[in-house]
């Protein structure tokens, strides 16, 4: 039997890579957050790119029957959050990502985030 979270993770990463998201990081938040098991953080080069990345993630998730529970920030597209239930995807402009530093926030006292796939 296929692990549904692993299948969703694969689709999310494929969507991010297909549209050339940058600096993709995964943060395992199991045991530290009740809202998700995995956070995926990626950057886009412009608001148009950020929006396109988020749209591609949604399209890939829908391929396996996962509908987003919510999408926030798509209008401004400086930071778009795609809530897929077990996985929450954050796509940001680099300056926004640096300012909010989600990777540091979620890894204080834990292991460092890992790159989604080797470059």
Secondary structure, DSSP 8 states (H G I E B T S, - for coil): ---HHHHHHHHHHHHHHHTT-EEEEEEE-TTT-SS-SEEEEEEESSHHHHHHHHHHHHHHHHHTT---SEEESTTT-SEEEEE-SSEEEEEEEHHHHHHH-HHHHHHTTS---EESS--
